[in-house]
Amino acid sequence: MKQKDVALVIVVVIISAFIALFASKSIFVPPKNRHQEVEVILPISASFPQPDSRYFNSSSYDPTQLITIGQNNNPNPFSSSP
């Protein structure tokens, strides 16, 4: 690099540093303006009310039960051989 190139690089670095400094001061919030009000919520309790007996009762349908339709003797139903 020539002497003019080194000087030009130094000038560009200094100018870009000043631009970055002023841009960061305008973008980021200073510490004195960091206060924000938040909503206070109630703590979570371990007690839950009983669910409505119209929907959750002992005689209702259980969708988690295994449903078997017909006889299936194939232990691997997705294989290509019968």
C-alpha positions in Angstrom: 0.0 0.0 0.0 1.1 3.5 -0.7 1.3 6.3 1.8 -1.9 7.9 0.3 -3.8 4.6 0.7 -2.9 4.2 4.4 -4.0 7.8 5.1 -7.3 7.3 3.2 -8.0 4.1 5.2 -7.3 5.9 8.5 -9.6 8.7 7.5 -12.4 6.3 6.5 -12.0 4.4 9.7 -12.3 7.6 11.8 -15.3 8.9 9.9 -17.1 5.5 10.1 -16.3 5.3 13.9 -17.9 8.8 14.4 -21.0 7.8 12.3 -21.4 4.6 14.3 -21.0 6.4 17.6 -23.8 8.9 16.8 -26.0 6.3 15.2 -25.7 4.1 18.3 -26.5 7.0 20.6 -29.7 7.7 18.7 -30.8 4.1 18.4 -30.1 2.7 21.8 -32.0 4.0 24.8 -29.9 5.8 27.5 -30.1 4.4 31.0 -32.2 7.3 32.4 -35.1 6.4 29.9 -35.2 2.7 30.6 -38.1 2.8 33.0 -41.2 1.0 31.9 -44.4 0.2 33.8 -45.4 -3.5 33.9 -48.6 -5.1 34.9 -48.5 -7.0 38.2 -50.1 -10.4 38.1 -51.3 -12.7 40.8 -49.1 -15.6 41.8 -50.0 -19.1 40.5 -51.7 -21.3 43.1 -51.5 -25.1 43.3 -55.2 -25.5 43.8 -57.5 -25.8 40.8 -61.3 -25.8 40.8 -63.1 -29.0 39.8 -64.1 -29.1 36.1 -67.7 -28.9 35.1 -69.4 -32.2 35.6 -71.4 -31.8 32.3 -68.2 -32.3 30.3 -65.9 -34.2 32.7 -67.7 -37.1 34.2 -67.0 -40.8 34.8 -69.4 -42.1 32.1 -68.1 -39.8 29.3 -66.2 -41.1 26.2 -62.5 -41.5 26.6 -60.8 -40.5 23.3 -57.4 -41.8 24.4 -58.5 -45.5 24.4 -57.1 -47.7 21.6 -59.6 -48.5 18.9 -59.2 -51.7 17.0 -61.2 -52.4 13.9 -61.2 -56.0 12.8 -58.4 -58.6 13.3 -54.9 -57.4 12.5 -52.4 -60.2 12.4 -49.7 -58.1 10.7 -47.2 -56.8 13.4 -45.7 -54.4 10.8 -48.6 -52.9 8.8 -46.5 -50.4 6.8 -44.1 -53.0 5.4 -44.2 -53.8 1.7 -44.5 -57.6 2.2 -47.8 -59.1 3.5 
